[in-house]
Structure formats: structure tokens, C-alpha cells
């Protein structure tokens, strides 16, 4: 039944292009990815298809199968106002959908590769860095929060996110039973699965004593003894169901506005801010790379270098030479 609803959903968008065998294949593909990837990845696949098909319909072009010329024109138009990383993701999704439909893949062509290279030459590959939620910003958000149940939940959320560097999709899946409190007042959280751990091997992450106190206050006030750890809070102040992952960056922004932070800082906060900020703090405190990689569950130093590039530049050979030369 779910597969039928999936096919109906996309047929309503794309007309008759997915009738018959192709419709069955596409519906089967969309259903097969359900649960195989993170929710954000699944959402991106579906959203990318809608963007591409809608663009093709607007320009009266076939979307499935699409010609190489169509994909090249799509790239050239999208790169004008979309981030290069977003356009590259669109292209990857287009390739995936053609493979499942067993149609000639227009992405496997020199023309598409050249279109992407042309985009990078014009726009560059650099992605905009989100505002890191560093220790000082974390404290300002916590201090400005009120005393309502939703404020207590928000403080627990920020505390957990800063200590664990969890993605927003991982935060909302935490359960009360995943929390273990230690004798010294600190704690650990079991992360059962994540974007990079689809098999569910799991990881145990550290919580500082002050964060455990924030979580304990939330549990005491909410009365939660099981189920999801971070819940929505209704307008009447009662505890609701699981917190949607899309609400996490909105909570950060709302707390930042309440704290009186500048508008540009508020706008730059995102779900990844609590991955970027702690890394910047770790680098500033001189914590060694292996420990940072373990905290963020990274296998390479690429993201650490990106998040902390300004701080790392201040520790570069050039910076050390300038200091020795007293300039």
C-alpha cells in the first residue's frame, strides 16, 4: 500500500511519464530507499526529483529519460542561484533515478562532466560555512532561555548537541534509555545508528556533568521515563511526540534571537552548528586530532580542517614564523 501511495504521489507530479513498468520501478526504488539512508538523504532524493521534473515540465523537456542536453541546460540554469554542492547533489539524484528506470544515463557523459567543471570554474567548490555554536554562544543561549517546559527542553537539546556533536537527525532519535549517568555526575549517550552507521553498530558519546543536569531537569519536569528523549512541547505546555529534526535549527535560531545575538549570526545558525562550534573550540584548546575525530565520529580529517580552517591558519608555519619574528 505504501508503494502504491509513493507511485501515486510522483505520478501526480510528473503526469504519465511514470506509467506502466517505469512507474513500478520508480515506486519500488523510492520505497526501497526508505530506511536505507538517513531521513535527510531520503528527503533529499525525493525533493531533487521534484525539482528536476518540475524544471523539465516548465521547459517542455522529457525528464525520464532525460537527454544529455537537458541535464546540461539544467546545470547551467541551476548554478546561477543554487550552491554548487546542491547542483552536484541534483545531478547525483538524476543519475540514481535513471539507473533504477534502466534508462540511458545522461549523467555518464563528457558534456555533463564539463558542465559541472564549468560551474566550479565560475562558482568555485567552496561551501558556505555555517555559524559554529561555540562555547561562548552555547552559554549565551542557555542563559537567555526562560523557565517554561519548552525552554528546559531547549537547554537540554543544546547541551546534548554541543557535547556529542550529533546531527539533528540523530538527536531526535535518542531515547531515554540511551542515557547512562556515571557516579561522578557525568554521563554517556548510546547513539544506536547514524548517517555514517546505517548498519546500527552504535557509538557511546560523552556528556559533561552540567549537560547531565540539564537533561535530568528536562526529564524531571516532563515526567518522561521512556521513549524518545527529546520531544515536542505543545502550546498548552504538555509534552508531545517525537521532535521533528527540522525543528532543531529553528530552536537554535529562536534561542539566539532571545539571547539578543546579531541578525547575521542568527541567520547563519544551522543544524550543523553544534558540530562546527565544538570542533573550533577543541582546536582552540589544543586538543589533538585523533580525539577530535573520535568525538565527531569522522574517519578523515577533511571536515575538521574545513570547520577549523581559520584557527588552523593561525597555527600554520607562516603564523609561527611571524610570531618568532615578532611581527
C-alpha positions as semicolon CSV with decimal commas, in nm:
position;residue;x (nm);y (nm);z (nm)
1;X;0,000;0,000;0,000
2;X;0,284;0,239;0,084
3;X;0,446;0,166;-0,254
4;X;0,117;0,245;-0,430
5;X;0,094;0,577;-0,245
6;X;0,453;0,657;-0,345
7;X;0,380;0,591;-0,712
8;X;0,058;0,793;-0,697
9;X;0,243;1,083;-0,533
10;X;0,502;1,104;-0,812
11;X;0,258;1,035;-1,096
12;X;0,054;1,334;-0,976
13;X;0,366;1,546;-1,020
14;X;0,502;1,400;-1,343
15;X;0,188;1,313;-1,538
16;X;0,204;0,995;-1,742
17;X;0,585;0,977;-1,766
18;X;0,594;0,708;-1,497
19;X;0,302;0,493;-1,601
20;X;0,347;0,122;-1,650
21;X;0,679;-0,050;-1,592
22;X;0,874;0,271;-1,527
23;X;0,625;0,381;-1,267
24;X;0,658;0,046;-1,096
25;X;1,037;0,067;-1,097
26;X;1,041;0,421;-0,964
27;X;0,789;0,344;-0,692
28;X;0,989;0,034;-0,600
29;X;1,311;0,238;-0,584
30;X;1,159;0,511;-0,368
31;X;1,019;0,253;-0,134
32;X;1,346;0,058;-0,120
33;X;1,544;0,363;-0,004
34;X;1,301;0,414;0,283
35;X;1,501;0,333;0,595
36;X;1,818;0,250;0,400
37;X;1,955;0,601;0,440
38;X;1,910;0,882;0,687
39;X;1,578;1,062;0,670
40;X;1,752;1,370;0,536
41;X;1,903;1,169;0,249
42;X;1,568;1,013;0,164
43;X;1,406;1,355;0,175
44;X;1,676;1,497;-0,050
45;X;1,627;1,222;-0,311
46;X;1,256;1,289;-0,331
47;X;1,297;1,667;-0,331
48;X;1,564;1,653;-0,602
49;X;1,335;1,455;-0,830
50;X;1,058;1,709;-0,783
51;X;1,294;1,998;-0,869
52;X;1,426;1,831;-1,185
53;X;1,092;1,706;-1,312
54;X;0,923;2,040;-1,246
55;X;1,203;2,220;-1,432
56;X;1,169;1,982;-1,727
57;X;0,794;2,030;-1,742
58;X;0,837;2,407;-1,732
59;X;1,075;2,387;-2,031
60;X;0,871;2,115;-2,207
61;X;1,154;1,865;-2,192
62;X;1,148;1,494;-2,115
63;X;1,276;1,418;-1,766
64;X;1,283;1,038;-1,765
65;X;1,477;0,954;-1,966
66;X;1,641;1,291;-1,999
67;X;1,884;1,377;-2,271
68;X;2,239;1,488;-2,203
69;X;2,149;1,831;-2,342
70;X;1,862;1,858;-2,093
71;X;2,084;1,783;-1,793
72;X;2,349;2,027;-1,917
73;X;2,087;2,302;-1,956
74;X;1,952;2,218;-1,609
75;X;2,301;2,251;-1,455
76;X;2,367;2,580;-1,634
77;X;2,043;2,730;-1,507
78;X;2,059;2,592;-1,152
79;X;2,415;2,713;-1,090
80;X;2,301;3,075;-1,122
81;X;2,126;3,076;-0,786
82;X;2,197;2,739;-0,622
83;X;2,506;2,636;-0,432
84;X;2,744;2,416;-0,634
85;X;2,709;2,139;-0,376
86;X;2,329;2,146;-0,422
87;X;2,357;2,127;-0,802
88;X;2,602;1,838;-0,771
89;X;2,354;1,658;-0,547
90;X;2,077;1,714;-0,805
91;X;2,295;1,551;-1,069
92;X;2,370;1,252;-0,845
93;X;1,997;1,205;-0,781
94;X;1,917;1,228;-1,153
95;X;2,174;0,955;-1,217
96;X;2,020;0,734;-0,946
97;X;1,670;0,764;-1,088
98;X;1,784;0,682;-1,441
99;X;1,968;0,375;-1,318
100;X;1,661;0,239;-1,142
101;X;1,449;0,303;-1,451
102;X;1,711;0,117;-1,658
103;X;1,723;0,413;-1,892
104;X;2,033;0,554;-2,066
105;X;2,204;0,767;-1,804
106;X;2,266;1,121;-1,933
107;X;2,498;1,194;-1,642
108;X;2,754;0,945;-1,777
109;X;2,871;1,184;-2,047
110;X;3,161;1,419;-2,105
111;X;2,916;1,706;-2,167
112;X;2,770;1,678;-1,814
113;X;3,114;1,650;-1,656
114;X;3,224;1,960;-1,846
115;X;2,909;2,146;-1,736
116;X;2,993;2,070;-1,373
117;X;3,353;2,171;-1,426
118;X;3,235;2,495;-1,584
119;X;3,016;2,558;-1,279
120;X;3,310;2,505;-1,045
121;X;3,525;2,739;-1,254
122;X;3,259;3,011;-1,221
123;X;3,137;2,949;-0,867
124;X;3,418;2,751;-0,709
125;X;3,381;2,440;-0,494
126;X;3,387;2,620;-0,162
127;X;3,074;2,575;0,051
128;X;2,943;2,846;0,280
129;X;3,041;2,775;0,639
130;X;2,758;2,776;0,893
131;X;2,795;2,965;1,219
132;X;2,962;2,740;1,474
133;X;2,777;2,718;1,805
134;X;3,086;2,763;2,017
135;X;3,114;2,751;2,396
136;X;3,051;3,124;2,435
137;X;2,742;3,113;2,211
138;X;2,620;2,797;2,384
139;X;2,634;2,973;2,720
140;X;2,455;3,281;2,589
141;X;2,173;3,066;2,454
142;X;2,139;2,873;2,780
143;X;2,149;3,183;2,997
144;X;1,881;3,363;2,796
145;X;1,636;3,071;2,796
146;X;1,330;3,104;3,017
147;X;1,173;2,871;3,269
148;X;0,893;2,717;3,062
149;X;0,898;2,346;2,987
150;X;0,992;2,418;2,626
151;X;1,287;2,630;2,745
152;X;1,409;2,347;2,967
153;X;1,382;2,109;2,670
154;X;1,576;2,354;2,453
155;X;1,856;2,384;2,708
156;X;1,885;2,005;2,725
157;X;1,891;1,989;2,345
158;X;2,171;2,246;2,311
159;X;2,372;2,084;2,590
160;X;2,348;1,737;2,434
161;X;2,422;1,865;2,083
162;X;2,732;2,056;2,193
163;X;2,881;1,765;2,391
164;X;2,806;1,491;2,139
165;X;2,833;1,673;1,801
166;X;2,527;1,478;1,693
167;X;2,347;1,560;1,370
168;X;1,991;1,682;1,404
169;X;1,855;1,355;1,262
170;X;2,048;1,167;1,533
171;X;1,942;1,396;1,817
172;X;1,571;1,338;1,764
173;X;1,613;0,958;1,765
174;X;1,772;0,943;2,110
175;X;1,578;0,750;2,372
176;X;1,560;0,796;2,748
177;X;1,713;0,451;2,790
178;X;2,018;0,562;2,588
179;X;2,130;0,784;2,877
180;X;2,363;0,642;3,141
181;X;2,465;0,855;3,439
182;X;2,803;0,792;3,599
183;X;2,896;0,820;3,968
184;X;3,089;1,145;3,914
185;X;2,781;1,314;3,762
186;X;2,890;1,288;3,401
187;X;2,713;1,060;3,159
188;X;2,712;0,882;2,825
189;X;2,464;0,851;2,542
190;X;2,426;0,547;2,320
191;X;2,376;0,654;1,958
192;X;2,219;0,349;1,802
193;X;2,270;0,444;1,436
194;X;2,364;0,744;1,231
195;X;2,412;0,876;0,878
196;X;2,752;0,708;0,860
197;X;2,647;0,398;1,056
198;X;2,342;0,270;0,872
199;X;2,415;-0,080;0,998
200;X;2,350;0,029;1,354
201;X;2,684;-0,063;1,510
202;X;2,627;0,224;1,750
203;X;2,856;0,460;1,940
204;X;2,882;0,576;2,301
205;X;2,937;0,951;2,346
206;X;3,029;1,160;2,648
207;X;2,808;1,406;2,835
208;X;2,959;1,655;3,080
209;X;2,816;1,695;3,429
210;X;2,640;2,024;3,353
211;X;2,475;1,870;3,048
212;X;2,354;1,572;3,251
213;X;2,196;1,819;3,493
214;X;2,016;1,991;3,203
215;X;1,887;1,657;3,077
216;X;1,784;1,549;3,427
217;X;1,589;1,873;3,473
218;X;1,408;1,809;3,145
219;X;1,321;1,453;3,241
220;X;1,201;1,555;3,587
221;X;0,985;1,840;3,462
222;X;0,845;1,650;3,164
223;X;0,783;1,328;3,358
224;X;0,940;1,120;3,081
225;X;1,059;0,775;3,184
226;X;1,091;0,610;2,844
227;X;1,058;0,656;2,471
228;X;1,213;0,943;2,281
229;X;1,436;1,163;2,491
230;X;1,371;1,491;2,308
231;X;1,003;1,556;2,246
232;X;0,791;1,832;2,103
233;X;0,612;2,058;2,351
234;X;0,256;2,163;2,271
235;X;0,124;2,518;2,300
236;X;-0,053;2,426;2,625
237;X;0,283;2,322;2,774
238;X;0,222;1,949;2,760
239;X;0,474;1,701;2,618
240;X;0,405;1,588;2,264
241;X;0,551;1,330;2,031
242;X;0,896;1,296;1,877
243;X;1,063;1,625;1,793
244;X;1,089;1,671;1,412
245;X;1,451;1,709;1,301
246;X;1,362;2,020;1,103
247;X;1,279;2,196;1,429
248;X;1,636;2,170;1,562
249;X;1,788;2,461;1,365
250;X;1,471;2,664;1,428
251;X;1,519;2,614;1,801
252;X;1,880;2,733;1,780
253;X;1,772;3,044;1,589
254;X;1,485;3,119;1,828
255;X;1,715;3,086;2,129
256;X;1,975;3,307;1,960
257;X;1,717;3,579;1,891
258;X;1,605;3,565;2,252
259;X;1,970;3,599;2,357
260;X;1,995;3,917;2,151
261;X;2,256;3,787;1,908
262;X;2,311;3,985;1,584
263;X;2,077;3,902;1,296
264;X;2,359;3,776;1,074
265;X;2,469;3,534;1,348
266;X;2,113;3,408;1,390
267;X;2,072;3,360;1,015
268;X;2,397;3,163;0,992
269;X;2,298;2,911;1,260
270;X;2,201;2,570;1,124
271;X;2,156;2,211;1,231
272;X;2,531;2,154;1,182
273;X;2,626;2,448;1,406
274;X;2,671;2,215;1,702
275;X;2,918;2,006;1,502
276;X;3,117;2,305;1,378
277;X;3,136;2,501;1,706
278;X;3,274;2,228;1,932
279;X;3,541;2,143;1,673
280;X;3,650;2,505;1,668
281;X;3,665;2,504;2,049
282;X;3,867;2,180;2,054
283;X;4,120;2,322;1,809
284;X;4,143;2,644;2,011
285;X;4,210;2,439;2,326
286;X;4,487;2,240;2,159
287;X;4,308;1,904;2,161
288;X;4,482;1,651;1,937
289;X;4,331;1,548;1,604
290;X;4,259;1,180;1,692
291;X;4,044;1,289;1,987
292;X;3,854;1,537;1,768
293;X;3,792;1,269;1,505
294;X;3,661;1,034;1,774
295;X;3,427;1,298;1,913
296;X;3,274;1,371;1,575
297;X;3,296;1,010;1,451
298;X;3,493;1,115;1,141
299;X;3,722;0,876;0,956
300;X;3,930;1,151;0,794
301;X;4,045;1,498;0,892
302;X;3,876;1,671;0,597
303;X;3,574;1,807;0,787
304;X;3,784;1,902;1,090
305;X;4,014;2,103;0,866
306;X;3,721;2,271;0,699
307;X;3,542;2,360;1,023
308;X;3,857;2,489;1,187
309;X;4,038;2,639;0,892
310;X;4,065;2,990;1,036
311;X;4,201;2,866;1,367
312;X;4,436;2,626;1,193
313;X;4,564;2,910;0,974
314;X;4,664;3,095;1,290
315;X;4,875;2,793;1,388
316;X;5,032;2,742;1,047
317;X;5,402;2,758;0,976
318;X;5,360;3,112;0,848
319;X;5,185;3,219;1,168
320;X;5,452;3,058;1,388
321;X;5,730;3,219;1,181
322;X;5,567;3,560;1,212
323;X;5,543;3,517;1,589
324;X;5,912;3,425;1,611
325;X;5,995;3,730;1,405
326;X;5,778;3,935;1,642
327;X;5,558;4,068;1,368
